Protein backbone atom coordinates (compact mmCIF):
# COMPACT_ATOMS: atom_id res chain seq x y z
CA UNK A 1 0.00 0.00 0.00
CA UNK A 2 2.88 2.35 0.76
CA UNK A 3 4.21 1.81 -2.75
CA UNK A 4 0.83 2.80 -4.24
CA UNK A 5 0.63 5.94 -2.08
CA UNK A 6 4.15 6.88 -3.12
CA UNK A 7 3.31 6.45 -6.81
CA UNK A 8 0.19 8.60 -6.38
CA UNK A 9 2.20 11.28 -4.61
CA UNK A 10 4.85 11.21 -7.34
CA UNK A 11 2.22 11.46 -10.06
CA UNK A 12 0.50 14.28 -8.21
CA UNK A 13 3.80 16.14 -7.84
CA UNK A 14 4.48 15.76 -11.59
CA UNK A 15 1.00 17.03 -12.44
CA UNK A 16 1.38 19.98 -10.08
CA UNK A 17 4.76 20.86 -11.60
CA UNK A 18 3.38 20.60 -15.13
CA UNK A 19 0.38 22.76 -14.27
CA UNK A 20 2.63 25.29 -12.54
CA UNK A 21 5.02 25.44 -15.48
CA UNK A 22 2.14 25.74 -17.93
CA UNK A 23 0.51 28.52 -15.91
CA UNK A 24 3.78 30.45 -15.79
CA UNK A 25 4.22 30.04 -19.56
CA UNK A 26 0.64 31.17 -20.27
CA UNK A 27 1.16 34.26 -18.10
CA UNK A 28 4.37 35.10 -19.98
CA UNK A 29 2.73 34.58 -23.36
CA UNK A 30 -0.26 36.69 -22.35
CA UNK A 31 2.01 39.53 -21.24
CA UNK A 32 3.95 39.36 -24.53
CA UNK A 33 0.70 39.28 -26.52
CA UNK A 34 -0.66 42.33 -24.71
CA UNK A 35 2.61 44.17 -25.32
CA UNK A 36 2.44 43.25 -29.02
CA UNK A 37 -1.14 44.50 -29.24
CA UNK A 38 -0.25 47.78 -27.57
CA UNK A 39 3.00 48.34 -29.47
CA UNK A 40 2.07 47.09 -32.94
CA UNK A 41 -1.64 46.52 -33.50
CA UNK A 42 -3.16 49.57 -31.81
CA UNK A 43 -0.95 52.10 -33.65
CA UNK A 44 -1.60 50.36 -36.98
CA UNK A 45 -5.36 50.37 -36.41
CA UNK A 46 -5.27 54.04 -35.50
CA UNK A 47 -3.24 54.87 -38.60
CA UNK A 48 -5.50 52.88 -40.91
CA UNK A 49 -8.62 54.27 -39.25
CA UNK A 50 -7.40 57.79 -39.91
CA UNK A 51 -6.68 56.92 -43.52
CA UNK A 52 -10.10 55.31 -43.89
CA UNK A 53 -11.78 58.42 -42.51
CA UNK A 54 -9.88 60.61 -44.96
CA UNK A 55 -10.88 58.38 -47.89
CA UNK A 56 -14.50 58.38 -46.72
CA UNK A 57 -14.45 62.18 -46.42
CA UNK A 58 -13.06 62.47 -49.94
CA UNK A 59 -15.74 60.14 -51.33
CA UNK A 60 -18.47 62.10 -49.55
CA UNK A 61 -17.06 65.30 -51.03
CA UNK A 62 -17.16 63.73 -54.50
CA UNK A 63 -20.74 62.57 -53.90
CA UNK A 64 -21.79 66.06 -52.82
CA UNK A 65 -20.21 67.52 -55.98
CA UNK A 66 -22.00 64.94 -58.13
CA UNK A 67 -25.34 65.69 -56.47
CA UNK A 68 -24.84 69.43 -57.03
CA UNK A 69 -24.01 68.82 -60.71
CA UNK A 70 -27.08 66.65 -61.19
CA UNK A 71 -29.27 69.21 -59.49
CA UNK A 72 -27.87 72.02 -61.63
CA UNK A 73 -28.30 69.96 -64.83
CA UNK A 74 -32.01 69.45 -64.11
CA UNK A 75 -32.73 73.17 -63.78
GULO-955968 format. One record per residue (C-alpha): residue in one letter; x, y, z; chain. Coordinates in Angstrom, 2 decimals, m for minus. Each point is the difference from the previous one (the first is absolute). Last residue first. Example, Ala and Ser with C-alpha at 12.3 -4.5 7.8 and 13.67 -1.06 7.14 Angstrom:
<code: S&px: 13.67&py: m1.06&pz: 7.14&unit: A>
<code: A&px: m1.37&py: m3.44&pz: 0.66&unit: A>
END
This chain:
<code: X&px: m32.73&py: 73.17&pz: m63.78&unit: A>
<code: X&px: 0.72&py: m3.72&pz: m0.33&unit: A>
<code: X&px: 3.71&py: 0.51&pz: m0.72&unit: A>
<code: X&px: 0.43&py: 2.06&pz: 3.20&unit: A>
<code: X&px: m1.40&py: m2.81&pz: 2.14&unit: A>
<code: X&px: 2.19&py: m2.56&pz: m1.70&unit: A>
<code: X&px: 3.07&py: 2.17&pz: 0.48&unit: A>
<code: X&px: m0.83&py: 0.61&pz: 3.68&unit: A>
<code: X&px: m0.50&py: m3.74&pz: 0.56&unit: A>
<code: X&px: 3.34&py: m0.75&pz: m1.66&unit: A>
<code: X&px: 1.79&py: 2.58&pz: 2.15&unit: A>
<code: X&px: m1.58&py: m1.46&pz: 3.16&unit: A>
<code: X&px: 1.05&py: m3.49&pz: m1.08&unit: A>
<code: X&px: 3.58&py: 1.16&pz: m0.60&unit: A>
<code: X&px: 0.10&py: 1.57&pz: 3.47&unit: A>
<code: X&px: m1.41&py: m3.20&pz: 1.48&unit: A>
<code: X&px: 2.73&py: m1.96&pz: m1.78&unit: A>
<code: X&px: 2.68&py: 2.33&pz: 1.39&unit: A>
<code: X&px: m1.39&py: m0.29&pz: 3.52&unit: A>
<code: X&px: m0.05&py: m3.80&pz: m0.30&unit: A>
<code: X&px: 3.62&py: 0.00&pz: m1.17&unit: A>
<code: X&px: 1.00&py: 2.23&pz: 2.93&unit: A>
<code: X&px: m1.90&py: m2.19&pz: 2.45&unit: A>
<code: X&px: 1.68&py: m3.11&pz: m1.38&unit: A>
<code: X&px: 3.42&py: 1.61&pz: 0.37&unit: A>
<code: X&px: m0.72&py: 0.87&pz: 3.61&unit: A>
<code: X&px: m1.22&py: m3.52&pz: 0.66&unit: A>
<code: X&px: 3.12&py: m1.39&pz: m1.66&unit: A>
<code: X&px: 2.26&py: 1.99&pz: 2.31&unit: A>
<code: X&px: m2.03&py: m0.83&pz: 3.10&unit: A>
<code: X&px: m0.09&py: m3.67&pz: m0.91&unit: A>
<code: X&px: 3.76&py: m0.01&pz: m0.57&unit: A>
<code: X&px: 0.65&py: 1.74&pz: 3.33&unit: A>
<code: X&px: m2.21&py: m2.53&pz: 1.84&unit: A>
<code: X&px: 1.52&py: m3.05&pz: m1.69&unit: A>
<code: X&px: 3.71&py: 0.57&pz: 0.56&unit: A>
<code: X&px: 0.93&py: 1.25&pz: 3.47&unit: A>
<code: X&px: m3.25&py: m0.56&pz: 1.90&unit: A>
<code: X&px: m0.89&py: m3.28&pz: m1.67&unit: A>
<code: X&px: 3.58&py: m1.25&pz: 0.22&unit: A>
<code: X&px: 0.17&py: 0.92&pz: 3.70&unit: A>
<code: X&px: m3.27&py: m1.84&pz: 0.61&unit: A>
<code: X&px: 1.36&py: m3.05&pz: m1.81&unit: A>
<code: X&px: 3.25&py: 0.08&pz: 1.99&unit: A>
<code: X&px: m1.94&py: 0.17&pz: 3.29&unit: A>
<code: X&px: m2.27&py: m2.84&pz: m1.11&unit: A>
<code: X&px: 2.99&py: m2.11&pz: m1.01&unit: A>
<code: X&px: 1.64&py: 0.52&pz: 3.38&unit: A>
<code: X&px: m3.21&py: m0.84&pz: 1.88&unit: A>
<code: X&px: m0.52&py: m3.09&pz: m2.17&unit: A>
<code: X&px: 3.58&py: m1.13&pz: 0.71&unit: A>
<code: X&px: m0.44&py: 0.41&pz: 3.77&unit: A>
<code: X&px: m3.27&py: m1.93&pz: m0.12&unit: A>
<code: X&px: 1.63&py: m2.78&pz: m2.02&unit: A>
<code: X&px: 2.88&py: m0.30&pz: 2.45&unit: A>
<code: X&px: m2.39&py: m0.15&pz: 2.94&unit: A>
<code: X&px: m2.25&py: m2.53&pz: m1.73&unit: A>
<code: X&px: 3.00&py: m2.16&pz: m0.86&unit: A>
<code: X&px: 1.38&py: 0.26&pz: 3.53&unit: A>
<code: X&px: m3.38&py: m0.88&pz: 1.52&unit: A>
<code: X&px: m0.38&py: m2.95&pz: m2.36&unit: A>
<code: X&px: 3.48&py: m1.27&pz: 0.85&unit: A>
<code: X&px: m0.68&py: 0.38&pz: 3.75&unit: A>
<code: X&px: m3.30&py: m1.86&pz: m0.37&unit: A>
<code: X&px: 1.72&py: m2.82&pz: m1.85&unit: A>
<code: X&px: 2.63&py: m0.25&pz: 2.72&unit: A>
<code: X&px: m2.65&py: 0.07&pz: 2.73&unit: A>
<code: X&px: m2.01&py: m2.68&pz: m1.77&unit: A>
<code: X&px: 3.12&py: m2.15&pz: m0.43&unit: A>
<code: X&px: 0.84&py: 0.43&pz: 3.69&unit: A>
<code: X&px: m3.52&py: m0.94&pz: 1.04&unit: A>
<code: X&px: 0.20&py: m3.14&pz: m2.16&unit: A>
<code: X&px: 3.38&py: m0.99&pz: 1.49&unit: A>
<code: X&px: m1.33&py: 0.54&pz: 3.51&unit: A>
<code: X&px: m2.88&py: m2.35&pz: m0.76&unit: A>
END
